[in-house]
Amino acid sequence: MPRENSDTSSDWNQRQRALSRWDNEGGAGPASDSALGAKGMEIPDLTNAELVTLRIRVIALENLMISLLATASDQQLKMAKEMAGFISPRPGFTQHPLTIHAAARMDDLMKRAIHFRELAS
């Protein structure tokens, strides 16, 4: 049975606005009011249940990434390490704590993957 499309126009618009902000977050672009959407619409806060679900999903994705990186080639590991430096702010923009933390988190995931790789060999 074909699955019905449960996305509403509002959901699609919200997803598009979120995706369009990815390049500008973390100090990559000019500061913006994070509580406002693209058209000045209020973005509701996440509920506790949504935050818990998001945490669970992030933990699962981190562990999946560790397992994939543990079997990655040296070239892929090198590229992943370079990507951590790539997410640093662009020239002319200030360091943003979230950007710095994201780069450090990526480095930590790679170190954990290398540790897991060494345990498996």
N, C-alpha and C positions, 0 to 999 in steps of 0.2 A: 504494500500500500504506500503510495507516495506521501512523503512527509509534507505537512502543510508548512508554509512559510510563516513563522511566528514573529518575524521581525516587523515592527511597525516602522513607519516613516521616521518617527521620533527616535527610535532605537538606532536606525541607520544613520541619521544625522549626528547623533551623539557619538557613535563609533567613528564616523568620518572626522569630527572635530578632534577626538582624542588622537587619532592617527596623524592628523596634520600637525599636532603640537609636538610630536616626538623629536623632531629635529631642533626644536627651540627650547627644550627643557634642559635643566641642569646647567645653566649658565651659558648655553650655546647662543642665546639671543637676548634681546632686550627683555627686561622684567615685565611681567604681565600679572594681572590680578587673577590668581588661581581659583578664586571663588566664582568667577564669571565665565560663561561660555562665550562662544564666538560672537553671538549677537546680544551679549549682556544678559543672557538668561542665567538664572541661579542654578548651579549644579548641586543637587542634594548630597548631603554627607552620606557616606556608606554606613549601613547598619552594622551592629556587632556581628551578626550572623554572616554578612557579606565579607567583613574583615577576616573572620575566622576561616571562611572558605578560601579567600584569597591567600592567606598564609599557608594553608594546606597545599594549595596548588603550586605556590612558589617553592615550598619544600620538595614537592614531588619533581618539579622541573629542575631544581638544583641537583637533585640526586640523579636524575636522568642525564643531565649534562655531564656530571662527574663520570658516569659510566661510559658515555660516549667519548669524552675526552681521554679516558683511560685507555681506550683502544685506538685513539687517533694517531696519525703519523706525526713524526717530529715536525714536519712542515706545517701541519694543521695546528699543532700546539704553538708553534712560533707565531702563526697568524692570529690565533686567539689572544696571545700575549700582546701582540701589536694592537689589536682591537681595543684592549684596555687603555692604551695610550691614546687611541683615536677618539675616545669619548671625552677626553679632556676638553676644556673650553677652547674655542677658537681664538686666534690671536686678537687682542683688543678687548676681550671679555674677561671678567673676573672669575676666579675659581669659585665654584658653587659647592657647598658641602655635599649635596647629593651626588654630584658628578664625581667628586673625589671618592666618596664612599662606594659608588658603583664600580669604579676602576679597581679599588682595593678588593671589592667582593669578587670581581672577575679573577683577579690574581689569586685569591684564596681558593676559588673553585679549581683553578688549574693546578695549584699545589696539592690539593686533595686528590685530584685525578692522578697526578704523577705518583703520589704516595700509594694510591690504590693499584696503579700499574705495577709498582715495584713489589707490592705484596703478592700479586698474582703471578709474578715470574719466579 
